[in-house]
Amino acid sequence: MSFIVYRDLAVVADEDERCAAMVNVPFNPRTGARQWPPDGAKRVVGQRVDWPVAADEKFRRWLA
């Protein structure tokens, strides 16, 4: 896990919940491997992402 992913998940206050999020690495269908996408941890904790994909993420990005 990269430092950036760890930093983004560090905002989760509950230690058990944070550890569970770190262990449950998302599956990337493009590569066929389990890895964190660049904004994956931000999506887990509800932060604004750098590269919006979903419509609501694009809308929030537009408002900022």
N, C-alpha and C positions, 0 to 999 in steps of 0.2 A: 504494500500500500504506500502510495506516495505521501509526502508530508502535506501536500495541499488537501488531499482527501481527509487525512487525519485532522488537519486544522478545521476543515468545514464541519466534520462530525463532532468536534470537541465542544460545540455549543449545546449538545444534548446533555441536560443536567443529570439525568438518571444514568448511573454507571452501567447498570445491566442493559438498559435500552441502547446505550451508546456501543457497548461491546457487541450486542446482537446485530446492530447496524453494520459494524465493521466486519463481522463474520459473514453476513449475508451479502456477498459480492454479486452484483447483477450480472446476468448472462447477456453477452453481446452477440446477437444473431449474425452480425456481419463477419465477425472473426471466429465464432464458434467457441469462444473462451469466456471464462468469468473474469471480468475486469471492470474497473470503475471508468465510466466515460468522464470527460472533462467536467461536466456540470452535474454528474450523478449524485454526489454527496450534497450539493446545494439543493437539489430537488428533494432529497430525503428529509432535510431539515427545514424546508420551506423558504429558503433564501432566494433572492433574485439571481437568475442564471446569466452567464455571459453570452451564451449562444442559445436563444430561445427556439424551441421546436414546436411545442403545443400552442394553440391559439391563445390561451390565457396568459402564457409566458410572453408571447409577442405583444399582447395588449398591455401587460404590466411594463414591459420594456419601453413601449411607445409613450406611456404616461410619465416615465421618469425623465 
